[in-house]
Amino acid sequence: MSKIEKQNWEERFSSEEYVYGTDPNVFLKEQLDKLSAGRLLLLGEGEGRNAVYAAKMNWQVDAVDFSEQARLKALNLAAMEKVKINYTISNLNDYQPESNYYDAIGIIYFHLDKLELKKIFAAAKDALKKGGIIICEVFSKNQLGRTSGGPKVPELLYSLDEIKNMFKGLETITLEECSVELDEGVLHRGEAMVIRYVGKK
């Protein structure tokens, strides 16, 4: 992540409004609700909507992002909901989670250069316990041209094959591209093309 990118995200998260809303991502919620609560890692967590929901469901939550403004908003949301989350500021290229530690890892709308992602996703797989679950929802390359959110360049979007290859070594539970109606704050709103993935170690 460059300094310019970091500045852009700090500006995006600087408003009082939660630009991606305060409700959890629908797919992540559905998947977490199937599991017994344990240790959860959320990569690129932003303003905390998913972390706070998980904490309310008795998960022990570690959230990571590189935005100080996002962390402040996440901690404020957690305080309002009377839950605790552990939120670390880190460039995810440098972040190394503990090996064999998490029962579940959430990767929700996380869009970086593919070379960076290979390293980050490899670390995520290593951080899972045996039997642990990765839950991922990202924008598909077919999202390009839509106004409902996501990067505007194809290099930062995903194909089914890219997701499959990045999580190679896990047992695929779900892998699909689908159209969804987003209602996640002002920046994720409208019909969108996403890829949903669940993998088990």
For each residue, the residues with C-beta under 8 A, 3 or more apart:
1: 5 6 66 91 92 93 112
2: 5 6
3: 6 7
4: 7 8
5: 1 2 8 9
6: 1 2 3 9 10 66 67
7: 3 4 10 11
8: 4 5 11 12
9: 5 6 12 13 66 67 69 70
10: 6 7 13 14 67 68 69
11: 7 8 14
12: 8 9 15 19 187
13: 9 10 19 46 47 67 69 70 73
14: 10 11 69
15: 12 19
16:
17: 185 186
18: 21 22 47 49 73 77 185
19: 12 13 15 47 185 186 187
20: 46 47 49 109 184 185 187 188
21: 18 49 183 184 185 188
22: 18 47 49 52 77
23: 49 53 184
24: 28 29 49 50 52 53 54
25: 28 29 49 50 108 109 137 184
26: 29 30 180
27: 30 31 108 135 137 196
28: 24 25 31 32 50 106 108 135 137
29: 24 25 26 32 33 53
30: 26 27 33 34
31: 27 28 34 35 104 133 135 198
32: 28 29 35 40 53 54 57 59 104 106 135
33: 29 30 57
34: 30 31
35: 31 32 38 103 104 133
36: 103
37: 57 58 59 60
38: 35 59 60 102 103 104
39: 59 60 62 101 102 103 104
40: 32 54 59 60 61 62 102 103 104 105 106
41: 62 63 64 97 101 102 104 105 106 124 127
42: 45 50 51 54 61 62 63 64 105 106 108
43: 64 92 95 105 106 107 110 120 124
44: 64 65 92 107 108 109 110
45: 42 48 50 51 63 64 65 70 74 87
46: 13 20 49 65 67 70 74
47: 13 18 19 20 22 70 73 74 77
48: 45 51 52 63 70 73 74 75 77 78 85 87
49: 18 20 21 22 23 24 25 46 52 53 77 184
50: 24 25 28 42 45 53 54 106 108
51: 42 45 48 54 55 61 63 74 78 85 87
52: 22 24 48 49 55 56 74 77 78 81 83 85
53: 23 24 29 32 49 50 56 57
54: 24 32 40 42 50 51 57 59 61 106
55: 51 52 58 59 61 78 81 83 84 85
56: 52 53 81 83
57: 32 33 37 53 54
58: 37 55
59: 32 37 38 39 40 54 55 104
60: 37 38 39 40 86
61: 40 42 51 54 55 85 86
62: 39 40 41 42 85 86 87 88 97 102
63: 41 42 45 48 51 74 85 86 87 88
64: 41 42 43 44 45 87 88 89 90 92 95 97
65: 44 45 46 70 71 74 87 89 90
66: 1 6 9 89 90 91 92
67: 6 9 10 13 46 70 71 89
68: 10 71 72 89
69: 9 10 13 14 72 73
70: 9 13 45 46 47 48 65 67 73 74
71: 65 67 68 74 75 87 89
72: 68 69 75 76
73: 13 18 47 48 69 70 76 77
74: 45 46 47 48 51 52 63 65 70 71 77 78 85 87
75: 48 71 72 78 79 85 87
76: 72 73 79 80
77: 18 22 47 48 49 52 73 74 80 81
78: 48 51 52 55 74 75 81 83 84 85
79: 75 76 82
80: 76 77
81: 52 55 56 77 78
82: 79
83: 52 55 56 78
84: 55 78
85: 48 51 52 55 61 62 63 74 75 78
86: 60 61 62 63
87: 45 48 51 62 63 64 65 71 74 75
88: 62 63 64 95
89: 64 65 66 67 68 71
90: 64 65 66 94 95
91: 1 66 94 95
92: 1 43 44 64 66 95 112 116 120
93: 1 116 119 120
94: 90 91
95: 43 64 88 90 91 92 120 123
96: 123
97: 41 62 64 101 102 123 124 126 127
98: 101 127
99: 126 127
100: 126 127 128 129 130
101: 39 41 97 98 127 129
102: 38 39 40 41 62 97 105 127 128 129 132
103: 35 36 38 39 40 128 129 131 132 133
104: 31 32 35 38 39 40 41 59 132 133 134 135
105: 40 41 42 43 102 124 127 128 132 133 134 135
106: 28 32 40 41 42 43 50 54 134 135 136
107: 43 44 110 121 124 134 135 136 137 138
108: 25 27 28 42 44 50 135 136 137 138
109: 20 25 44 137 138 139 149 150 188
110: 43 44 107 117 136 138
111: 138 139 150 151 156 157
112: 1 92 116 117 120 156
113: 116 117 155 156
114: 117 118 155 162
115: 118 119
116: 92 93 112 113 119 120
117: 110 112 113 114 120 121 166
118: 114 115 121 122 166
119: 93 115 116 122 123
120: 43 92 93 95 112 116 117 123 124
121: 107 117 118 124 125 166 167
122: 118 119 125 126
123: 95 96 97 119 120 126 127
124: 41 43 97 105 107 120 121 127 128 134
125: 121 122 128 134 167 169 170 201
126: 97 99 100 122 123
127: 41 97 98 99 100 101 102 105 123 124
128: 100 102 103 105 124 125 132 133 134 201
129: 100 101 102 103 132 201
130: 100 201
131: 103 200 201
132: 102 103 104 105 128 129 200 201
133: 31 35 103 104 105 128 173 198 199 200 201
134: 104 105 106 107 124 125 128 167 170 197 198 199 200 201
135: 27 28 31 32 104 105 106 107 108 197 198
136: 106 107 108 110 163 167 195 196 197 198 199
137: 25 27 28 107 108 109 194 195 196 197
138: 107 108 109 110 111 157 158 163 194 195
139: 109 111 143 149 150 151 157 158 192 193 194 195
140: 143 157 158 159 177 193 194 195
141: 144 154 157 158 159
142: 177 193
143: 139 140 146 148 149 150 157 192 193 194
144: 141 152 153 154 157
145:
146: 143 149 150 190 191 192 193
147: 190
148: 143 182 188 189 190 191 192
149: 109 139 143 146 182 184 187 188 189 190 192
150: 109 111 139 143 146 157 192
151: 111 139 156 157
152: 144
153: 144 156 157
154: 141 144 157
155: 113 114
156: 111 112 113 151 153
157: 111 138 139 140 141 143 144 150 151 153 154
158: 138 139 140 141 162 163 195
159: 140 141 162 163 195
160: 163 164 175 176 177 195
161: 164 165
162: 114 158 159 165 166
163: 136 138 158 159 160 166 167 175 195 197
164: 160 161 167 168 172 175
165: 161 162 168
166: 117 118 121 162 163
167: 121 125 134 136 163 164 170 172 197 199
168: 164 165
169: 125
170: 125 134 167 199 200 201
171: 199 200 201
172: 164 167 175 197 198 199
173: 133 198 199 200
174: 196 197 198
175: 160 163 164 172 195 196 197 198
176: 160 195 196
177: 140 142 160 193 194 195 196
178: 193 194 196
179: 191 192 193 194
180: 26 191 192 194
181: 190 191 192
182: 148 149 188 189 190 191 192
183: 21 188 189
184: 20 21 23 25 49 149 187 188 189
185: 17 18 19 20 21 188 189
186: 17 19 189
187: 12 19 20 149 184
188: 20 21 109 148 149 182 183 184 185 192
189: 148 149 182 183 184 185 186
190: 146 147 148 149 181 182
191: 146 148 179 180 181 182
192: 139 143 146 148 149 150 179 180 181 182 188
193: 139 140 142 143 146 177 178 179
194: 137 138 139 140 143 177 178 179 180
195: 136 137 138 139 140 158 159 160 163 175 176 177
196: 27 136 137 174 175 176 177 178
197: 134 135 136 137 163 167 172 174 175
198: 31 133 134 135 136 172 173 174 175
199: 133 134 136 167 170 171 172 173
200: 131 132 133 134 170 171 173
201: 125 128 129 130 131 132 133 134 170 171
